[in-house]
Amino acid sequence: MDLGPYLLFASLEGLVHAAVLSLIALGLSLVFGVMRIVNVAHGEFFMLGAILTWWVSNFVLGNPALGFLLALLIVPLLVGIIAMFSDLLILRHLKYDPEVTIIATIGILYIIQQFALMTFGPDARPVEQPFNIRLDLYWFGFSAYKFFVIFSAIVLLFSVWLVMVKTKFGLILRATQLDSEIAQAFGIPISTVYSLVFGVGAAIAAVGAVLIVPIQQAHYLMGGEPLLLAFIVVIIGGLGSLKGTVAAAILIGISDGIISVFFSPNLAKILATLLVVVVLLIRPNGLFGTIRT
């Protein structure tokens, strides 16, 4: 049996998974890198983005491309604003204490999850793909939309990198990440930066949700697995490291796709978890991470 086509198909599926996972993990890593808090509710912001994508796309009947474009423009903004209000109303009053904020974000997780359940119900919600073109690769067809997902993630990741290294806002973020007290002494409004970062992190995850919903239906419980995988990615790549996040997302995504196709999705998750243990034993800071003192 020729394994080439199977391996190609599994690798392409893994790249799609890696593209979305890199966006989710990037938002989580950005929040930790700048704010030094673990956002347990991050997966629910992803889920909220998926639910809102279904809701927004339903306003444009008969034209899935227009509905998708509208969701891509509106949903990340809505999710980002909701996350910023969560920071203003809850996290800021807790003074961003690392231990207390974990409990607080667990509370935010359940609030968002129950809101989605009460408002949209328990059923999975499908969203039609904006364009339905299949490309013939060897003996199987592969959706052109999935290539669009990969391309969109690359563009967004590159854009975030440009902002971080080429703009004044990126300089402020890097200064805050290195030493928030010295940054505040130089006049940087730390509380405002934290709110923006928390909102941007959630918005980036929401972009991933908008991209994946035409492939995977929206559901109020869909935030759990992406959160777990995002934690695996940022731990392997290094908390707060952009290049580490991308590298680990590609590693986990492609390996997950290949192992899921040839063996079992559960085995892929087990091996990814074992890889975290190995990385923590050999290099506790992650592959590209550093610990701030």
N, C-alpha and C positions, 0 to 999 in steps of 0.2 A: 504493500500500500504506500502511495506517495504521500508523505506527511507535509510536503511543502504548502499546498493550499490550506490545509488545516492550521498549520502554524501561522501562515499569513493572516487568515481570518481571526485567529485568537489574538495575534499581536495587534491588529487593527482595533478589535474590540477593547483590548487592554489600553490602547492609546486614547480611545474615547473616555474610558474610565479614568485614566490618568489626567486627562485634560480637566475634567470636572473636579476631580479630587484635588488637583493642584490649586484650583480657585478656592475651594472650601478650606483647605489647609493654609493657604496664604492669608486668608482673613483671620484665622485662628492664630497663626504665627505672628502676624502684625500686631494684634492686640496684646499678646504676651510680650513681644519684643519691646514695645513702647510702654505699655501700662504695667507690665509685670504681674498680670492677673490671668488666671485660667478661666476662660469663658465656657462654662458647661452648657450654656444655652445656645451655643453657636450652631449646633445642628438644627435647633428649632427655628432659627432665623432662616436657614436654608429651606426647611419645610414650609415656613410662611411664604417664602419667595415662590415656591412651587404652587401652593394653594392660590396665591394672588395672581399668578400667571394664568391659571385656569379661569379665575374670576374676570380678569381684564380681557382675556382673549374671547370670552363669551359676549362681550359688547360688540364685537365685529363679526357678524354672522356672514358666512359665505366667502370670506376672504381670509384664510388662515395666515397668509404671509403678513397682512396688515395687522391682524390681531397679535401675532408674534412680535412684530416690530414695536407695537404699542406697549406690550408687556416688557420688552427688553429696555425700553426707555423709562417706563414708569415704576415697575416693580422694584428694581434695586434702590431707587430713590425713596419709595415708601418704606421699605424694610430698613434702610439706613436711618430714616427719620425716627422710626419706632425704636431702633436700637439707641439712638442718641437720647430720646426721652427716657429710656430705661436707665441710661447712665445718669442723667440729670436727676431723676426722681429717686433712684436707689443707690447706685454705686458711689456717687459723689458724696452722699451723706455718710457712707461707711468709710470714707477717706481711703478707699482702694486698698484696704487691708487684705492681703492675699488669702488668708484663711476664711475671713468672714465673707468675702466676695464669692468664694466657691459656693457657700450655702445660698447666697443671694441669687446667683445665676441659676442654681438648681430651682429656686422658686420661680424665676423668670421662665425657665424651661416649662414648668407645669402650667403656668399662666397662659403662655402662647399655645401650648398643646391643647389645653382644654378650650381655649377660645376658638381654635380651628375646628375642634370636634363639635362644639355647640353651634358654630356658624355655618360650617360647610358639610357637617355630617361625617359618618364613618366610612363612606364609600370612596373608593379610588376614583379620581377624576382624570379622564384622558384629555389630552390637548393634541390637536391635529398638527402634523409637521408643516412648516411654512412652505416647503416644496418637497415633492415626492419624486425624486429622480434616483434611479438605481444604476450603479456602475457595474459592468461585468468584469470580474477579476477571477481568472482561471475558470472554475466551474461554479462559482457562487456569485451572487449579487450583493453589493454593499451600498448602503444608502449614502448618497452624496451629502445628505444633511449631517451625517456623522463626521464627515471630513470638515464640514463647516464648523461643527462644535470644536474640533481640534484646532482649526485655524483661529477661531474667535478667542479661545483660551490663550493661545500663543500671543496674539495681539494685546490682550489685556495684561498678561504677565510682563510683556515688554514695556507696556505703557507704565505699569507700576514701577518697574525698574528705572525708567527714565525720570519719573517723578521723584523717586528716592535719591537719585544721584545727580540730577541736573537742575532741580528747582529749589527755591528758597524754602518751600513747605517741606520738601524732603530733608533739607538741612536741619530744619527745626525738629523733625521727627527723629533724625539720627542723633541730634544733640540731646533730646529728651531721653532717648534710649540709653545713651551712654551714661548720663548723670542728670536726673531730673532736678535735683536741688541746685546744681550749678546753672542749669538751663533757666530755672526760675529766677535765679539771682541776676541773670542777664536780661530779664524782662520778658521771657517767654511765658505766655499764659497757660500754664500746665493743665489746668482744669478744662480749658477750651480745647486744647490739643487732645486730651484724653477722650472727650466727648466725640470729637471728629474722628479719631482713630477707631473708637468703638462702632461708630456709625459706618465708616468706610469698610471695616472688617466684615460687618454684617451685609453690606451692600455687595461686596465682592462675592460672598457666598450666595447671595440672591441671584447674581448673574449666572453662577453655576446651576442654580435651580431652574432658571428660565431656559437655559440651554438643554437641560436633561429631561424636562417634563414631556416634550414630544416623543421621547424614547421610553421614559419610565413615568408612569402615571403618578399624579399628585395624590398624597395620602397624609393624614394627620400624624401617622406614626413613622414617617419616612426619614425623620431626622436622626434617629439613633445610630444606624450603621455608618452613615457618612461622618458623624462626630467621632466614632471609634476609629475609623480609618484615618481621619484627619489628625487625631492624636498620635496614631502610629507614625504618620508621615512626619509630623513636626518633631517627634522624639528622635526618629532616625536621622532626619536631616539636620536637626539642631534648632532648638527653640529660638525664634527671632531671626533666623537666617533665610533670606529669600532664595538664594541658589540652592541651599540645602533642602528647602521645601520642594522646589521644582524637581531636583534630582531624586529625592525620595518618592515623590508622587509618581514619577515615571517608572521607577523601580517597582513600587507596589502595584501600580495600575497594570503594567504589562505582565508582571508575574501573576497577578490575579486573573487577568484574561486568559493566559495560557493554561494555568492550572485549572481554572473553572471549566474550560472547554475539554481538556484531556482527562481531568480527574473529577474534582468536586469543588464547588464554591466554598463549602465549609472547610475543606483542606487548605484552600488559599488563605482564608482568614486565620487558621491555626498557624500556618507557616509564617504569616506576617507578624503575628503576635510573638512567636518564638524569635523572629529576627530582632524585634524590639529588645527582648531580653539579652540577646547576644551583643547588640550594640551598646546597651547600658553597661554590660560587664566589661567590654573592651574599651569603649569610648563614651563615658557617661554624658558628655556634653553634646553628643550627636556627631554626625560626620563633619558638619561645618559650623557647629555651634560654639559659642563662647559663653562663659558665665560672668555676669557683671557683679562686681563687688562694690 
